[in-house]
Amino acid sequence: MQPARVLDRHAPGVLDAAEVENGLSFAEREDEVALRPARTRATAREEVVNPAGATAAICTADDDPVLFGRVLDAAAAQAPTVVVDMSRGDAIRAAAKERGDAVRYEAYPHSSGLSDSRNRALAIADTRYILFVDADAIPESGWHQALQRHIAGSERAALVGARIGPEWPGHAPFLFDTAPAQDFLGMLELGDEPQEIPRVVGTSFALDRERMPSAAPFPTELGRRPGSLQGGEEVALSLAVRAAGWTVRYEPRAVVRHHVRPGRASWSWMLRRVRQAGREARTAAALEPLPRALDARDRAFQALVAPAYLLRALG
């Protein structure tokens, strides 16, 4: 066995305890100086964004102010609410102002479309979680709590979709109650169990801003705008967050009733929407199908709209 080596603390390259302590103290001071700007930025962000809170966000254009008032009352009763108004009139502004401090109103008449307005809502909201709901979709009691609990309690979820059912203005047209038809109408019904899904539906969903690909995650070249049925921004966002390693989830206890406007309860509107979906097919093709089984009536609807869809998808 080799004898233990005794170091001479005065030998070159050997530090005594006091020198080591002084060196560490100096290094710690240097680290503190280096980290101070980052800590200042983090503190400033914490002051701006409430890490535990959730804000309801409604982006509206020329919507029915009476229906919008129902949506606003239902949302504001559950959470602080932001309204981004793309309209050029005063009806939406008046409805928002009537609700007082529970609603933060932002006029945005020069928005390029829904994606732009959603990005604007993210910029002005002061919470980590944002719960989007359309201006024609009425959240039921417990919607806010269910979405917030799900997304805040998940280690991997970046997006959580609500359970979306139709509110018809009268009788539903033939086959409009099938699952594929309701996809085009902005519904999402996947049963009573929370589960992972490939995408959210834009009618209502929650997002975690800390898990978004960018501060303005909605691609402005996609999304509805006046005179256009183009969509696809939620599909693009769902693909982006999944590519980054996050997940997309479904929360059945967060229920909204999506009002079907009379103009959409018709086969002429449906075929227009299907043709637009055909244009968006390349993006949507990257997604797995929703986790559900289709029956004979679902297949019948698909057969009826297939020519319109394929004409655009292959054209």
Backbone bond lengths (Angstrom), bond angles and torsions (degrees), N, CA, C in turn:
res aa  C-N    CA-C-N  psi(-1)  N-CA   C-N-CA  omega(-1)  CA-C   N-CA-C  phi
1 M - - - 1.469 - - 1.518 108.81 -
2 Q 1.334 115.96 134.44 1.459 120.39 178.77 1.522 109.49 -72.95
3 P 1.344 117.82 139.10 1.471 119.61 176.54 1.515 110.60 -64.78
4 A 1.321 114.84 148.44 1.461 119.86 179.06 1.514 110.09 -60.73
5 R 1.321 115.34 138.28 1.459 120.14 -178.30 1.518 108.87 -88.55
6 V 1.327 116.97 128.74 1.456 122.78 178.51 1.520 108.13 -103.54
7 L 1.346 115.38 122.14 1.457 120.27 -179.12 1.514 110.60 -88.15
8 D 1.294 116.31 135.14 1.453 122.70 172.75 1.523 107.36 -84.28
9 R 1.335 116.24 114.98 1.452 118.76 -174.86 1.524 111.96 -66.84
10 H 1.333 116.80 -13.27 1.465 119.51 177.82 1.524 111.95 -93.43
11 A 1.338 116.52 -4.44 1.463 119.30 179.63 1.527 109.87 -70.05
12 P 1.350 116.56 154.13 1.471 119.01 179.10 1.532 111.06 -59.18
13 G 1.337 116.76 137.61 1.464 121.64 176.71 1.502 114.58 84.35
14 V 1.324 119.63 -0.45 1.459 121.81 -179.80 1.519 108.68 -107.98
15 L 1.346 117.53 126.79 1.456 122.85 -179.38 1.510 109.40 -106.03
16 D 1.339 115.98 139.50 1.458 117.85 174.49 1.524 109.32 -84.79
17 A 1.324 116.81 176.56 1.470 121.63 -174.35 1.516 111.87 -60.79
18 A 1.319 117.32 -40.33 1.461 120.15 -178.52 1.520 111.04 -64.89
19 E 1.354 115.11 -40.45 1.459 118.50 179.90 1.530 111.10 -67.13
20 V 1.348 115.31 -39.58 1.466 118.97 177.12 1.517 110.14 -61.02
21 E 1.361 116.30 -45.19 1.462 120.20 -179.21 1.520 110.97 -62.73
22 N 1.353 116.21 -41.98 1.458 119.27 179.12 1.532 111.21 -64.07
23 G 1.348 115.17 -40.15 1.457 119.03 178.95 1.510 112.13 -63.83
24 L 1.339 116.06 -42.70 1.456 119.65 178.62 1.519 110.99 -64.02
25 S 1.340 116.17 -41.12 1.462 119.41 179.78 1.521 110.64 -61.87
26 F 1.338 116.17 -41.03 1.462 119.55 178.99 1.528 110.90 -64.35
27 A 1.351 115.84 -42.16 1.469 119.88 179.36 1.516 111.10 -64.52
28 E 1.341 115.79 -39.71 1.461 118.98 179.24 1.522 110.86 -64.33
29 R 1.370 115.94 -38.53 1.461 118.96 178.26 1.526 110.59 -64.82
30 E 1.355 116.07 -40.85 1.464 118.70 177.88 1.527 111.11 -62.56
31 D 1.362 115.86 -42.31 1.466 119.75 178.53 1.518 110.95 -61.92
32 E 1.332 115.65 -41.28 1.465 119.75 -178.90 1.524 110.76 -62.07
33 V 1.341 116.04 -42.26 1.460 119.94 178.48 1.527 110.48 -64.50
34 A 1.340 115.84 -42.22 1.467 119.42 -178.29 1.515 112.30 -66.58
35 L 1.335 116.90 -36.60 1.461 121.19 -176.16 1.519 113.24 -83.64
36 R 1.336 117.61 -15.29 1.460 119.94 -173.53 1.532 113.03 -57.14
37 P 1.359 119.75 -45.38 1.474 117.84 179.13 1.518 113.12 -61.38
38 A 1.354 116.69 -39.90 1.469 119.42 179.86 1.517 110.91 -65.16
39 R 1.345 116.40 -40.20 1.463 119.21 179.24 1.525 110.55 -66.55
40 T 1.339 115.55 -37.23 1.465 118.89 177.99 1.516 110.76 -62.44
41 R 1.360 116.20 -42.97 1.466 119.63 178.69 1.514 111.02 -64.07
42 A 1.353 116.25 -40.93 1.464 119.04 -179.65 1.516 111.02 -65.33
43 T 1.354 116.01 -41.14 1.462 119.41 178.68 1.517 110.87 -63.56
44 A 1.336 115.83 -41.91 1.467 119.36 178.79 1.509 110.84 -61.46
45 R 1.351 116.72 -40.47 1.463 119.54 179.25 1.520 110.74 -65.30
46 E 1.352 117.06 -40.59 1.457 119.74 179.33 1.519 110.95 -63.06
47 E 1.336 116.80 -32.72 1.457 119.76 178.61 1.530 111.20 -70.71
48 V 1.353 117.06 -28.59 1.454 121.15 -178.21 1.516 111.05 -85.68
49 V 1.341 117.30 -42.78 1.457 122.23 -173.90 1.520 110.06 -108.97
50 N 1.312 116.04 123.02 1.456 121.83 174.40 1.519 108.16 -77.52
51 P 1.348 119.00 112.01 1.462 120.05 -172.31 1.517 114.27 -70.27
52 A 1.317 117.97 -16.25 1.461 120.05 -176.96 1.516 113.15 -106.79
53 G 1.329 117.84 -11.46 1.455 120.70 -172.04 1.514 113.71 -89.93
54 A 1.334 114.69 169.07 1.464 121.66 177.29 1.520 109.00 -137.68
55 T 1.307 116.17 136.83 1.459 123.24 178.58 1.515 109.51 -114.02
56 A 1.324 116.87 134.69 1.461 120.78 170.83 1.520 108.74 -81.31
57 A 1.323 116.96 138.18 1.467 121.38 -178.45 1.518 109.50 -128.94
58 I 1.336 115.65 129.39 1.462 122.57 179.05 1.520 107.67 -124.06
59 C 1.327 116.55 121.65 1.461 121.68 176.20 1.518 107.54 -107.73
60 T 1.318 116.79 120.19 1.455 120.80 -170.95 1.517 111.49 -128.67
61 A 1.331 115.13 149.56 1.463 121.18 175.46 1.523 108.03 -114.54
62 D 1.300 118.11 -120.21 1.466 120.92 -179.60 1.525 109.61 -93.88
63 D 1.312 116.16 65.59 1.455 121.48 -175.80 1.521 111.07 -90.69
64 D 1.318 114.89 160.03 1.457 122.33 176.52 1.526 108.48 -61.81
65 P 1.338 119.42 116.91 1.467 120.05 -176.39 1.523 113.16 -64.55
66 V 1.327 118.13 -27.43 1.465 120.18 178.35 1.527 110.09 -70.00
67 L 1.335 116.44 -48.52 1.464 120.12 177.23 1.523 110.30 -63.82
68 F 1.324 116.55 -42.10 1.462 120.28 177.64 1.526 110.86 -58.93
69 G 1.326 117.21 -38.92 1.463 120.36 177.61 1.514 112.13 -61.08
70 R 1.333 117.73 -38.70 1.467 120.84 176.74 1.527 110.84 -64.04
71 V 1.330 116.04 -43.45 1.463 120.39 178.75 1.526 110.17 -63.02
72 L 1.324 116.03 -45.23 1.456 121.21 -177.44 1.524 111.25 -63.45
73 D 1.322 117.33 -43.31 1.464 120.24 178.67 1.524 111.05 -62.10
74 A 1.333 116.58 -42.79 1.461 120.47 -178.58 1.522 111.85 -66.93
75 A 1.336 117.40 -39.01 1.461 120.79 -179.88 1.520 111.68 -74.10
76 A 1.340 116.74 -47.32 1.466 120.78 -176.13 1.518 112.24 -67.18
77 A 1.324 118.10 -23.74 1.460 120.61 175.97 1.522 111.76 -69.85
78 Q 1.334 116.78 -16.30 1.461 120.47 -175.56 1.523 113.96 -111.17
79 A 1.337 117.84 -24.80 1.466 119.90 -173.81 1.519 110.31 -159.91
80 P 1.351 117.51 156.17 1.462 119.11 168.76 1.525 108.77 -55.64
81 T 1.326 117.09 140.16 1.462 120.39 -169.65 1.522 111.25 -128.67
82 V 1.321 115.02 135.17 1.462 123.25 175.21 1.520 108.17 -109.65
83 V 1.323 116.91 133.43 1.463 122.76 175.53 1.522 108.55 -117.49
84 V 1.324 116.84 122.57 1.462 122.04 173.33 1.522 106.87 -107.66
85 D 1.320 115.56 114.31 1.466 122.50 -169.99 1.527 110.85 -104.22
86 M 1.338 115.74 113.22 1.466 121.30 178.88 1.528 112.59 -90.56
87 S 1.329 117.60 -4.91 1.461 120.13 -174.04 1.528 111.17 -74.52
88 R 1.325 115.51 164.33 1.463 121.05 179.13 1.528 111.74 -102.06
89 G 1.326 117.61 -4.62 1.460 120.62 -179.32 1.519 112.30 -98.56
90 D 1.329 115.97 -169.15 1.463 121.55 -175.46 1.525 113.78 -109.94
91 A 1.336 118.72 -4.15 1.464 120.53 -172.55 1.525 112.15 -65.84
92 I 1.338 117.23 -43.00 1.465 120.37 -179.52 1.526 109.93 -68.02
93 R 1.333 116.38 -42.63 1.466 120.47 177.25 1.531 110.36 -57.15
94 A 1.322 117.17 -46.83 1.461 120.73 -178.45 1.519 111.22 -62.58
95 A 1.333 116.72 -42.40 1.466 119.84 179.59 1.520 111.19 -63.27
96 A 1.332 117.04 -40.46 1.464 120.35 179.24 1.521 111.40 -67.44
97 K 1.337 116.95 -42.56 1.460 120.44 -178.12 1.527 111.77 -66.23
98 E 1.328 117.28 -30.04 1.466 120.64 178.52 1.526 112.15 -62.78
99 R 1.340 116.82 -24.16 1.477 120.30 -177.31 1.519 112.38 -86.90
100 G 1.300 118.81 -1.98 1.461 122.01 173.31 1.513 113.99 69.96
101 D 1.335 115.51 -145.17 1.458 121.76 -171.91 1.522 113.80 -71.87
102 A 1.315 118.22 -11.29 1.465 120.28 179.08 1.524 111.75 -69.62
103 V 1.332 116.49 -15.34 1.462 121.26 -175.08 1.525 109.80 -125.46
104 R 1.319 115.73 130.74 1.465 120.84 172.35 1.522 107.71 -101.65
105 Y 1.316 116.73 119.45 1.459 122.66 -175.08 1.521 110.43 -102.74
106 E 1.336 116.02 133.53 1.464 121.83 178.50 1.526 108.82 -130.46
107 A 1.324 117.19 111.28 1.461 120.70 174.84 1.524 109.12 -74.40
108 Y 1.331 116.36 130.30 1.464 120.73 -178.96 1.532 109.17 -142.80
109 P 1.341 117.13 60.35 1.467 120.50 -173.25 1.519 114.13 -66.89
110 H 1.319 117.58 -18.79 1.462 120.22 -178.26 1.528 111.94 -99.31
111 S 1.328 117.20 16.44 1.459 120.86 175.45 1.525 110.23 -57.09
112 S 1.328 115.95 142.29 1.468 119.65 178.06 1.519 112.19 -79.91
113 G 1.339 117.51 -9.25 1.457 120.36 -179.97 1.518 111.29 155.13
114 L 1.330 115.39 -171.21 1.460 120.43 -173.87 1.520 112.57 -62.28
115 S 1.328 118.09 -41.86 1.466 119.99 179.80 1.523 111.39 -61.14
116 D 1.315 116.48 -44.13 1.460 121.26 178.36 1.528 110.26 -59.87
117 S 1.323 116.78 -42.88 1.466 120.41 -179.43 1.521 111.84 -68.62
118 R 1.317 117.24 -36.66 1.470 119.41 176.40 1.523 110.86 -65.12
119 N 1.316 117.21 -41.60 1.463 119.79 175.48 1.525 110.86 -61.16
120 R 1.325 116.63 -36.70 1.463 120.32 177.82 1.524 110.52 -65.72
121 A 1.326 117.21 -41.03 1.464 120.30 177.78 1.520 111.22 -60.52
122 L 1.321 117.33 -40.39 1.463 120.69 177.07 1.521 111.36 -63.24
123 A 1.324 116.68 -36.85 1.462 120.52 -177.82 1.520 112.29 -67.82
124 I 1.331 117.80 -32.16 1.467 119.08 -175.06 1.524 113.10 -99.82
125 A 1.325 118.61 -16.18 1.468 120.25 177.08 1.525 109.57 -72.12
126 D 1.330 117.06 149.24 1.464 120.36 -175.25 1.526 112.22 -116.77
127 T 1.328 117.40 28.31 1.460 121.25 177.68 1.523 109.70 -125.81
128 R 1.321 115.18 160.53 1.464 120.32 179.22 1.527 111.41 -69.67
129 Y 1.334 116.07 -37.97 1.463 120.43 -175.49 1.527 109.84 -104.53
130 I 1.331 116.02 133.42 1.461 122.27 179.13 1.523 107.56 -120.11
131 L 1.332 116.08 129.09 1.461 122.07 -178.12 1.525 108.09 -110.74
132 F 1.304 116.87 101.74 1.461 120.90 -178.45 1.528 110.54 -82.27
133 V 1.318 115.16 140.32 1.462 121.09 172.51 1.521 107.45 -145.19
134 D 1.337 115.69 137.39 1.464 119.47 -179.75 1.525 111.11 -69.62
135 A 1.325 114.99 158.86 1.466 121.00 -177.14 1.517 112.96 -73.97
136 D 1.342 117.39 -2.78 1.465 120.88 174.96 1.530 111.63 -121.77
137 A 1.338 116.44 23.43 1.466 121.86 -179.27 1.527 108.91 -126.07
138 I 1.307 116.85 119.86 1.465 121.93 -172.02 1.525 109.93 -96.67
139 P 1.334 118.01 114.50 1.462 119.73 178.90 1.523 111.78 -74.62
140 E 1.320 115.90 133.35 1.453 120.17 177.23 1.527 110.09 -81.44
141 S 1.325 115.65 165.01 1.463 121.09 178.73 1.529 109.74 -55.90
142 G 1.325 116.40 135.04 1.458 121.66 -179.89 1.517 114.33 92.21
143 W 1.325 117.18 -5.92 1.479 121.20 -179.80 1.527 111.45 -58.85
144 H 1.323 116.32 -52.37 1.467 121.25 -178.56 1.522 111.34 -59.95
145 Q 1.317 116.62 -48.54 1.459 120.49 -176.47 1.523 111.41 -62.70
146 A 1.332 117.04 -42.25 1.463 120.17 -178.33 1.525 111.68 -65.52
147 L 1.334 117.08 -44.33 1.462 119.46 179.19 1.521 111.62 -65.87
148 Q 1.335 116.66 -44.64 1.462 119.05 -177.88 1.523 111.20 -64.87
149 R 1.324 117.15 -44.39 1.465 119.55 179.29 1.522 111.42 -60.37
150 H 1.312 116.10 -41.92 1.464 119.64 -177.20 1.521 110.89 -65.06
151 I 1.328 117.05 -51.82 1.462 118.67 -174.38 1.527 111.79 -72.81
152 A 1.333 117.68 -35.89 1.466 119.89 179.13 1.523 111.57 -72.55
153 G 1.325 117.04 -27.68 1.461 120.82 -178.49 1.507 114.46 -88.66
154 S 1.326 117.41 -2.52 1.460 121.04 -177.82 1.523 110.73 -99.16
155 E 1.318 116.08 136.54 1.455 120.32 178.37 1.524 112.47 -78.43
156 R 1.336 117.52 -18.33 1.454 119.47 -172.94 1.523 114.85 -124.92
157 A 1.333 118.77 -12.89 1.468 120.00 -172.90 1.524 111.57 -75.04
158 A 1.317 116.17 129.73 1.466 122.47 172.63 1.518 111.30 -104.50
159 L 1.336 116.69 -27.03 1.461 123.28 179.39 1.521 108.89 -135.55
160 V 1.331 116.32 140.03 1.469 121.29 175.77 1.522 108.13 -133.24
161 G 1.322 116.16 121.94 1.452 121.19 -179.39 1.512 112.31 -89.10
162 A 1.329 115.84 142.99 1.465 121.54 176.27 1.524 110.00 -83.08
163 R 1.330 114.75 167.16 1.466 121.98 173.88 1.530 107.23 -87.29
164 I 1.325 117.01 120.79 1.465 121.52 -169.81 1.523 109.57 -120.97
165 G 1.326 115.78 117.96 1.454 120.93 177.72 1.512 111.11 -117.72
166 P 1.337 118.21 161.03 1.465 121.24 -175.30 1.521 113.43 -84.72
167 E 1.314 115.32 147.21 1.463 123.33 166.68 1.529 105.48 -118.49
168 W 1.332 116.39 103.95 1.460 121.62 -172.90 1.524 111.21 -83.77
169 P 1.347 117.25 143.71 1.469 119.93 175.68 1.526 112.11 -73.50
170 G 1.313 116.96 -18.14 1.471 123.77 177.93 1.512 107.06 -161.72
171 H 1.312 117.38 -137.92 1.456 120.92 175.86 1.525 110.01 -79.89
172 A 1.329 115.68 141.45 1.458 119.95 176.40 1.523 109.70 -70.92
173 P 1.331 118.66 136.63 1.466 120.50 175.20 1.532 111.20 -60.21
174 F 1.307 115.45 163.01 1.460 122.93 -179.11 1.528 110.86 -52.65
175 L 1.333 116.08 125.21 1.463 126.10 177.31 1.530 114.26 71.40
176 F 1.327 118.36 3.24 1.463 119.49 177.95 1.534 112.25 -73.99
177 D 1.313 117.17 -10.50 1.459 119.91 176.76 1.530 112.04 -90.00
178 T 1.322 118.44 3.77 1.460 121.46 178.47 1.529 110.06 -79.70
179 A 1.331 115.61 159.32 1.466 120.11 -177.82 1.528 112.73 -61.70
180 P 1.345 120.45 -46.01 1.473 118.44 179.76 1.525 113.09 -64.01
181 A 1.344 117.44 -36.65 1.466 119.63 178.07 1.518 110.41 -64.46
182 Q 1.319 116.38 -40.81 1.459 119.15 -178.29 1.522 112.17 -72.10
183 D 1.328 117.91 -23.05 1.466 119.50 170.15 1.528 110.15 -57.45
184 F 1.321 116.79 -46.17 1.466 121.13 -178.41 1.526 112.08 -69.63
185 L 1.326 116.71 -22.28 1.467 121.31 179.30 1.529 112.42 -91.75
186 G 1.332 118.00 1.77 1.461 121.04 176.47 1.507 114.73 84.68
187 M 1.329 117.81 30.70 1.463 121.99 178.33 1.530 109.99 -102.73
188 L 1.328 115.98 163.06 1.464 121.70 174.58 1.522 108.55 -151.24
189 E 1.321 116.32 109.01 1.463 122.44 179.97 1.525 108.42 -131.28
190 L 1.343 115.23 107.65 1.462 120.75 -177.11 1.522 112.02 -126.45
191 G 1.328 116.78 24.91 1.454 119.38 175.45 1.511 113.60 91.44
192 D 1.329 114.91 -166.55 1.461 122.22 -168.00 1.523 115.03 -97.40
193 E 1.329 118.61 -0.17 1.461 120.59 -175.35 1.524 111.52 -110.37
194 P 1.345 117.73 132.61 1.467 119.42 171.79 1.526 109.64 -60.49
195 Q 1.318 116.73 144.46 1.462 119.53 -177.54 1.517 110.11 -162.88
196 E 1.334 114.79 164.15 1.456 120.58 174.16 1.524 109.19 -79.52
197 I 1.320 116.19 140.50 1.462 122.05 -178.61 1.527 109.01 -134.54
198 P 1.342 117.94 162.24 1.469 118.69 -178.35 1.519 114.77 -77.09
199 R 1.342 117.82 -23.91 1.465 120.20 -175.26 1.519 110.20 -157.92
200 V 1.310 116.32 159.64 1.461 121.12 170.28 1.526 108.95 -94.92
201 V 1.325 115.22 165.39 1.462 122.83 171.88 1.520 106.80 -106.61
202 G 1.328 116.44 137.29 1.456 120.37 -170.25 1.508 116.06 -66.35
203 T 1.321 118.50 -15.71 1.464 121.20 -177.80 1.515 112.14 -57.01
204 S 1.334 117.21 -41.42 1.470 120.42 176.98 1.521 110.00 -162.15
205 F 1.321 115.35 128.35 1.464 121.21 178.54 1.521 108.81 -163.44
206 A 1.320 115.35 159.96 1.463 122.15 175.90 1.517 109.04 -108.60
207 L 1.327 115.95 148.16 1.459 119.75 172.18 1.516 110.44 -133.19
208 D 1.311 114.76 152.41 1.462 123.67 175.47 1.522 107.12 -103.81
209 R 1.338 116.47 109.95 1.463 119.28 -175.19 1.528 112.26 -63.61
210 E 1.338 117.51 -23.94 1.461 120.06 179.05 1.529 111.69 -70.30
211 R 1.327 117.22 -16.88 1.463 121.32 -176.49 1.527 112.41 -113.31
212 M 1.310 116.66 17.29 1.455 121.17 178.74 1.532 110.66 -85.97
213 P 1.329 117.68 152.56 1.467 120.00 -179.94 1.521 113.66 -69.13
214 S 1.340 117.52 -19.64 1.460 121.33 178.27 1.518 108.49 -160.21
215 A 1.337 116.38 170.47 1.463 120.32 179.33 1.524 111.67 -67.49
216 A 1.332 117.10 -26.13 1.473 122.52 176.76 1.527 107.20 -121.23
217 P 1.335 117.65 79.93 1.466 120.40 -166.69 1.522 115.94 -79.85
218 F 1.343 118.21 -12.32 1.463 119.65 -177.46 1.528 109.86 -87.61
219 P 1.329 118.66 120.16 1.467 120.95 -177.92 1.524 111.41 -67.99
220 T 1.314 116.84 119.47 1.466 120.34 -172.51 1.528 113.09 -74.42
221 E 1.327 117.52 -12.20 1.468 118.43 174.04 1.529 111.39 -77.09
222 L 1.338 116.47 -9.33 1.458 122.31 177.21 1.523 108.98 -114.98
223 G 1.333 115.66 169.32 1.461 119.74 175.48 1.512 113.21 103.34
224 R 1.333 114.19 154.29 1.462 120.65 -178.78 1.522 110.65 -62.79
225 R 1.317 114.32 148.05 1.455 122.46 173.75 1.518 107.03 -151.50
226 P 1.316 118.97 162.70 1.463 120.06 -177.09 1.524 112.06 -52.79
227 G 1.338 115.46 128.49 1.457 120.87 178.07 1.507 115.22 82.03
228 S 1.341 118.11 3.52 1.460 121.00 -177.47 1.522 110.32 -132.13
229 L 1.332 115.91 139.31 1.462 121.53 175.31 1.523 111.47 -97.29
230 Q 1.323 117.68 10.52 1.460 120.18 -178.23 1.519 110.47 -61.23
231 G 1.318 115.41 135.74 1.454 121.32 175.04 1.517 108.86 -127.33
232 G 1.325 115.94 -141.08 1.455 121.02 173.84 1.504 115.61 95.77
233 E 1.345 118.36 -9.26 1.464 118.42 -176.73 1.526 112.00 -70.11
234 E 1.347 117.63 -34.47 1.466 119.69 178.17 1.527 110.80 -70.07
235 V 1.338 116.54 -35.46 1.465 120.19 175.85 1.524 109.77 -63.65
236 A 1.331 117.18 -47.14 1.465 120.95 179.76 1.526 111.11 -60.79
237 L 1.333 117.25 -41.81 1.461 120.26 179.28 1.524 110.73 -67.54
238 S 1.320 117.57 -41.69 1.468 120.75 178.40 1.527 110.66 -59.98
239 L 1.320 116.98 -43.14 1.464 120.58 177.55 1.524 111.30 -63.48
240 A 1.330 117.12 -39.57 1.467 120.79 -177.90 1.522 111.81 -66.41
241 V 1.330 117.42 -44.24 1.468 118.32 -177.78 1.526 110.66 -70.70
242 R 1.320 117.15 -33.96 1.462 119.14 177.63 1.525 110.97 -69.27
243 A 1.322 117.14 -37.16 1.463 120.28 177.01 1.525 111.42 -63.59
244 A 1.339 116.31 -27.92 1.470 121.19 178.71 1.529 112.41 -83.74
245 G 1.332 117.79 0.15 1.457 120.88 176.70 1.512 115.55 99.47
246 W 1.349 117.97 1.68 1.463 121.17 178.05 1.529 109.97 -91.52
247 T 1.319 116.41 176.09 1.456 120.59 -179.23 1.522 111.05 -121.96
248 V 1.337 114.95 163.76 1.459 123.92 175.12 1.524 106.73 -117.99
249 R 1.337 117.51 134.00 1.462 121.35 -171.85 1.531 110.81 -128.78
250 Y 1.334 114.58 165.64 1.470 123.60 177.85 1.516 108.42 -121.24
251 E 1.346 116.41 132.85 1.463 121.75 179.84 1.531 109.08 -121.32
252 P 1.339 118.00 103.48 1.469 120.55 -175.30 1.517 114.74 -71.71
253 R 1.334 118.05 -17.10 1.471 119.72 -179.12 1.527 112.23 -84.12
254 A 1.323 116.88 -9.13 1.471 121.41 174.86 1.525 107.38 -95.19
255 V 1.322 116.62 97.69 1.464 121.55 -169.85 1.526 110.65 -108.26
256 V 1.317 116.19 133.52 1.463 121.69 170.89 1.524 108.90 -128.35
257 R 1.332 115.33 149.98 1.468 122.36 177.31 1.526 107.77 -109.68
258 H 1.323 114.87 110.54 1.465 121.45 -174.40 1.522 109.43 -89.34
259 H 1.320 115.74 113.29 1.459 121.02 179.58 1.527 109.72 -69.27
260 V 1.324 116.36 124.37 1.465 121.36 177.33 1.525 107.84 -89.67
261 R 1.305 117.00 112.86 1.460 120.23 -179.00 1.528 110.09 -64.78
262 P 1.323 117.27 146.18 1.470 119.64 -177.79 1.526 113.51 -52.78
263 G 1.326 117.16 -37.10 1.458 119.43 -179.62 1.510 113.95 -66.79
264 R 1.332 116.46 -20.70 1.461 119.77 179.73 1.529 112.33 -92.19
265 A 1.291 117.10 -14.02 1.467 120.91 179.29 1.521 109.14 -86.77
266 S 1.329 115.94 56.04 1.462 121.00 -178.20 1.523 108.73 -152.03
267 W 1.321 115.74 152.42 1.458 119.79 178.85 1.524 111.93 -69.73
268 S 1.312 118.59 -29.14 1.468 119.43 178.79 1.526 110.63 -64.43
269 W 1.340 116.97 -43.68 1.466 119.47 177.28 1.521 110.21 -65.97
270 M 1.330 117.18 -43.26 1.459 120.63 -178.03 1.524 111.26 -58.59
271 L 1.316 118.12 -43.54 1.462 119.93 -179.09 1.526 111.54 -67.44
272 R 1.324 117.61 -34.37 1.466 120.05 173.50 1.524 110.34 -61.91
273 R 1.325 115.69 -44.64 1.473 119.66 -179.53 1.522 110.80 -66.03
274 V 1.311 117.90 -39.00 1.465 121.38 178.96 1.526 110.45 -64.47
275 R 1.323 116.93 -41.90 1.470 119.41 177.56 1.527 111.11 -61.19
276 Q 1.343 116.47 -39.63 1.463 119.35 177.19 1.522 110.48 -65.04
277 A 1.330 116.78 -39.20 1.466 120.01 177.36 1.521 110.90 -61.98
278 G 1.323 116.94 -33.79 1.454 119.66 175.65 1.519 111.94 -61.54
279 R 1.335 116.72 -37.11 1.471 120.34 176.90 1.531 111.24 -65.46
280 E 1.325 116.00 -31.00 1.467 120.91 -177.57 1.524 112.40 -89.03
281 A 1.340 117.34 6.25 1.462 121.29 -169.17 1.517 113.08 -62.83
282 R 1.329 117.94 -32.57 1.464 118.45 -176.75 1.519 111.72 -64.07
283 T 1.331 116.62 -40.63 1.470 119.68 176.94 1.516 110.79 -68.26
284 A 1.331 116.74 -47.69 1.460 120.79 -176.58 1.518 112.14 -65.76
285 A 1.335 118.24 -25.51 1.462 121.19 -177.72 1.519 112.31 -63.90
286 A 1.334 117.67 -20.93 1.467 120.72 179.40 1.522 112.80 -76.14
287 L 1.329 117.66 -8.91 1.459 122.07 -177.68 1.520 111.77 -94.44
288 E 1.340 115.33 148.44 1.448 119.68 168.66 1.527 108.42 -73.90
289 P 1.330 118.23 157.15 1.468 119.55 176.04 1.522 111.07 -67.39
290 L 1.321 116.18 157.43 1.462 120.18 175.48 1.526 109.85 -62.56
291 P 1.339 117.86 146.58 1.471 121.40 -175.64 1.528 112.32 -76.46
292 R 1.299 116.74 85.59 1.461 121.75 -179.41 1.529 108.76 -159.11
293 A 1.316 115.15 159.74 1.462 121.38 176.26 1.524 109.05 -100.78
294 L 1.325 116.95 139.68 1.458 122.33 179.04 1.525 109.95 -100.84
295 D 1.339 116.04 141.49 1.461 120.08 179.30 1.532 110.17 -103.20
296 A 1.322 116.17 -172.39 1.466 121.02 -174.99 1.525 111.88 -63.63
297 R 1.326 118.34 -37.08 1.463 120.89 -179.97 1.528 110.24 -69.26
298 D 1.335 116.58 -38.04 1.462 119.65 175.31 1.529 110.51 -59.75
299 R 1.333 116.34 -43.85 1.462 120.91 -179.98 1.525 110.90 -65.98
300 A 1.320 116.51 -35.06 1.466 119.69 178.81 1.526 110.77 -64.14
301 F 1.341 116.94 -42.84 1.469 119.55 177.11 1.525 109.96 -61.58
302 Q 1.322 117.36 -45.67 1.463 120.08 -179.70 1.528 111.66 -59.18
303 A 1.327 116.38 -39.18 1.463 119.79 179.44 1.527 111.29 -65.35
304 L 1.325 117.06 -37.67 1.462 120.64 -178.92 1.529 112.36 -67.59
305 V 1.329 116.97 -36.63 1.473 119.23 -175.53 1.521 112.85 -95.81
306 A 1.327 117.58 -7.23 1.466 120.28 -175.54 1.527 113.36 -56.26
307 P 1.344 120.56 -42.99 1.473 118.53 -179.96 1.530 112.97 -59.61
308 A 1.335 117.45 -43.01 1.469 120.53 179.83 1.520 110.99 -64.97
309 Y 1.328 116.64 -40.16 1.462 121.28 -179.58 1.530 110.61 -66.43
310 L 1.325 116.16 -49.51 1.460 120.34 -174.81 1.522 112.08 -68.99
311 L 1.328 117.00 -31.23 1.461 120.22 178.85 1.522 110.85 -57.69
312 R 1.342 116.51 -40.82 1.467 120.60 179.33 1.522 112.03 -83.00
313 A 1.344 116.43 -37.55 1.461 119.51 -177.43 1.524 111.79 -65.41
314 L 1.328 117.01 -34.91 1.459 121.20 -176.71 1.524 112.82 -99.27
315 G 1.340 115.88 -8.44 1.463 119.02 -175.95 1.509 113.59 -81.72
